[in-house]
Amino acid sequence: MLTIHHLGLSRSDRIIWLAEELGLEYQLVKHDRDPETFRSPPSLWEVSPMGKAPVIEDDGLVIPESGAIVEYLLDKYGEGRLRPAAETPEYIEYLHWLHAAESTLMTPVLMNMIAGMSGVDNPAYNSFVHGEFETVLGYMEGVLANREYIAGEFSAADIMVAFPLMMLDSPLIPGPAGGDVLGSYANIQAYLLRLRDRPMWLKAEVIFRPE
Ligand SMILES: N[C@@H](CCC(=O)N[C@@H](CS)C(=O)NCC(=O)O)C(=O)O
């Protein structure tokens, strides 16, 4: 049986949401963050090689890294769902966003969060973060002007990019860029509403929401 290890307020939300979209049977193991450091508890280090969430266990394999887990689950259980057919233009867009989610998009989101948590207020740092937000969010805003989901039809790329966008939308995670980073991006906001309206998002959210 597939086991999903879930850390509260973490990227493992993605994997629970994906499993629900695919209708997979799985066992959920919840791990609580250290209340002082907000880092992973020892129980997660016992499973995950770098102590990070998400991590899954399946057929004797231990698989960390959200993007890798998404690709593994789609290869094994997807039956062609939640990604465009290979070698189509839509597939290239899907691949782009699947990977940009944890790189080009996540970089300024994390930098903003770390500055907010640590009190760093350096003009050069802040200007880099603002510039990156303008680049990546500006591009996404244009893409979403012409389509409902980031690569056309709803796909696992939406599940990947939703997490950093929802971090930006969360009052729990402020940074020097302020709590309204998405304020001027109407298409991204409408996109998030569409995602949050999906029945399997609503179901997953109840499962991964902190108690
Ligand atoms: N790129 C990795 C990032 C994994 C990661 O940093 N996970 C965070 C939660 S979102 C974590 O485990 N943090 C706790 C810690 O590092 O102690 C992925 O997408 O899986």
The ligand as an SDF file (V2000), in Angstrom:
LIG
                    3D

 20 19  0  0  0  0  0  0  0  0999 V2000
   12.0960   20.6280   -3.0820 N   0  0  0  0  0  0  0  0  0  0  0  0
   11.6160   19.7910   -2.0170 C   0  0  0  0  0  0  0  0  0  0  0  0
   11.5010   20.6600   -0.7590 C   0  0  0  0  0  0  0  0  0  0  0  0
   11.2170   19.8320    0.4820 C   0  0  0  0  0  0  0  0  0  0  0  0
   11.1040   20.7490    1.7020 C   0  0  0  0  0  0  0  0  0  0  0  0
   11.8930   21.6790    1.8840 O   0  0  0  0  0  0  0  0  0  0  0  0
   10.0930   20.4700    2.5260 N   0  0  0  0  0  0  0  0  0  0  0  0
    9.8870   21.2720    3.7250 C   0  0  0  0  0  0  0  0  0  0  0  0
    8.3940   21.4530    3.9640 C   0  0  0  0  0  0  0  0  0  0  0  0
    7.5630   22.3410    2.6850 S   0  0  0  0  0  0  0  0  0  0  0  0
   10.4020   20.5730    4.9550 C   0  0  0  0  0  0  0  0  0  0  0  0
   10.4040   19.3670    5.0110 O   0  0  0  0  0  0  0  0  0  0  0  0
   10.7970   21.3720    5.9410 N   0  0  0  0  0  0  0  0  0  0  0  0
   11.1720   20.9120    7.2450 C   0  0  0  0  0  0  0  0  0  0  0  0
   12.6500   20.8900    7.4620 C   0  0  0  0  0  0  0  0  0  0  0  0
   13.4150   21.0660    6.5070 O   0  0  0  0  0  0  0  0  0  0  0  0
   13.0350   20.6930    8.6160 O   0  0  0  0  0  0  0  0  0  0  0  0
   10.2590   19.1840   -2.4150 C   0  0  0  0  0  0  0  0  0  0  0  0
    9.5950   19.7710   -3.2920 O   0  0  0  0  0  0  0  0  0  0  0  0
    9.8610   18.1320   -1.9040 O   0  0  0  0  0  0  0  0  0  0  0  0
  1  2  1  0
  2  3  1  0
  2 18  1  0
  3  4  1  0
  4  5  1  0
  5  6  2  0
  5  7  1  0
  7  8  1  0
  8  9  1  0
  8 11  1  0
  9 10  1  0
 11 12  2  0
 11 13  1  0
 13 14  1  0
 14 15  1  0
 15 16  2  0
 15 17  1  0
 18 19  2  0
 18 20  1  0
M  END
$$$$
